[in-house]
Amino acid sequence: MMKTIFLFFLTIYIAYYLFRPVTEKEIKKFNDPDNWSNMGL
């Protein structure tokens, strides 16, 4: 049981660590008013 919980949190941590830089880049791109060309318009 303890091992299952540990693996569960480890998976969440790895997923968070992998997806965080992409998300920050997307947010920065979204908040940049001079970057309309990258928003698919």
C-alpha positions in Angstrom: 0.0 0.0 0.0 2.8 2.4 0.9 4.7 1.6 -2.2 1.6 2.3 -4.3 1.1 5.7 -2.8 4.8 6.5 -3.3 4.7 5.5 -6.9 1.5 7.5 -7.4 3.0 10.7 -6.1 6.3 10.1 -8.0 4.3 9.8 -11.2 2.5 13.1 -10.5 5.8 14.8 -9.7 7.4 13.6 -12.9 4.4 14.6 -15.0 4.4 18.0 -13.3 8.1 18.5 -13.9 7.8 17.5 -17.6 4.8 19.6 -18.4 5.6 22.7 -16.4 8.2 24.3 -18.7 5.9 23.9 -21.7 3.1 25.5 -19.8 5.2 28.4 -18.7 6.3 29.0 -22.3 2.7 28.8 -23.5 1.5 31.3 -20.9 4.3 33.7 -21.7 3.5 33.4 -25.4 -0.2 34.0 -24.6 0.4 37.0 -22.5 2.8 38.7 -25.0 0.7 41.4 -26.8 3.2 41.6 -29.7 2.9 37.9 -30.4 -0.4 37.7 -32.2 1.2 35.8 -35.1 1.8 32.7 -32.8 -1.9 32.5 -31.7 -3.1 31.0 -35.0 -5.1 34.1 -36.1 
